[in-house]
Amino acid sequence: MQFFVSTPIYYINGDPHLGHAYASIAADIIARFARFDGQDVHFSTGTDEHGIKVARSAEAAHMDVQVFSDMMTMKFRNMSSKINMSYNDFVRTTEARHLASCQAFWELIQKDIYVDTYAGWYSARDEEYVQKSDVVDGKAPSGAPVEWMEEESYFFKLSSYQDKLLEWYDNNPDFILPISRRNEVINFIRGGLKDLSISRSKFTWGIPIPGSQGHVMYVWIDALTNYITSLGFPHDMARVSEMMKNAIHVVGKEILRFHAVYWPAFLMAAGIPLPKRVYAHGWWTCEGQKMSKSVGNVVDPFEIIDKYGLDQLRYFLFREVKFGEDGDFSEAALQKRISFDLANDLGNLVQRILVFIQKLGGGIEVDYDFSSSERKLFERSRTLIARMRPLMARQDLYGALNAVWELVAESNRFINDSRPWELAKRDPEKLNKVLTVLCESIRSIAFGLGPFLPDTSQKIFGFLNIEGKSFDEIEVDFKNQAFQEPFPLFPKAM
């Protein structure tokens, strides 16, 4: 099955922060799980480099805007490497292929575009016009300052898609997740859609509109088109159509409207299949406060990874809070998760069993003639991925990771109850069964962790001397398997 997952492309007027890393890791987890499950995965990310904000940021930095864009994009590429993203494509909106894609897309939706004059309050930070009734003390609802702008503009007939969008949501109730976000979007549309200004003429840093002098495309048409640019639009329409049907767009809740209202309407106008889902994640605060440069509490993912480790951060972000909800970051909470969950629960489970097997010679006598307690753990292990699939299908990353940790906890209880070090002295036959089921459990845990903690998972696969590339490997027994000497997976952080 073909499967497409994307991050939003990141606006480059500021440095990468925890929110960017969070969205990227989430999409990476989804992509890795699908690959383990044998799907043909395309995973895209990238940078959004046009618009008045970027032009002004370059000007403030006394830099040519393209040079500024190159510099900032490299920071996001570095972030992608730092968090071990397994993406297939990195789309820059200043690339020639993307310019061609945007202009071809414009031609497809041309029938729903007309020219008129627009006058109103404009938020440069939000890259959108703001209704007069929403402007308070010279600011948009987002808190961004607004300025009065009048210009000739191209408009998209968004109002004509109101009923079509509502019908689409009715027929596809899981199109927007979590459900609370879906309700927000529906209420917004029922409030009445107005035609959308989709060009700008007050600046030139953007995609030129074909056949028009002095107009560039609204940055959100430019940005949203990145998804089909990555799929080969307009040259490979068969792939675009097939992949978009199975697309999951991971976005922050602040840009949900653009992805769940504007993008579906544009795609309907273009005759391109809509994505399967738009999943809007929440925001992170820092120790109860909104992150702010002025306050000095912006969490730098580079610094956290250097201090505590990448998999430690990946684990914390998706174990600490349900995906889709807001979360609060603190180093104390991170340290607690590392010391108790990772070092104690997972690390000790793997270490004490595989070190014990090394003392026995580095292998086990496989025996599947289980007692009821052994059979219970074996079945829990072998069905772990089956329990994770429906959770991952709805992007319940918290629930899927929690299922892995339930198996970790059950395996630790089984060790304490079965006491294999005592069985070695008095019941070798029973010991074979106990070690067989524990190795099965550790292997299943490693596969369950693979999408979330890829480095840790690969270390465990190395200990077990297996490839670790497909969930199918869970079915292979450990007969004649030579295990490797393990080493501690996690240092404690407190």
PyMOL commands that set and color helices and strands:
alter all, ss='L'
color gray80, all
select helices_A, chain A and resi 18-36+52-60+65-82+96-108+110-112+132-134+158-171+179-190+219-224+226-230+237-245+253-270+301-308+310-319+331-359+372-382+384-393+397-418+420-426+428-449+454-464+471-475
alter helices_A, ss='H'
color red, helices_A
select strands_A, chain A and resi 2-6+10-11+40-48+89-92+113-123+128-130+147-156+176-177+196-197+199-200+216-217+247-252+277-281+284-286+289-290+327-329
alter strands_A, ss='S'
color yellow, strands_A
deselect
rebuild
show_as cartoon
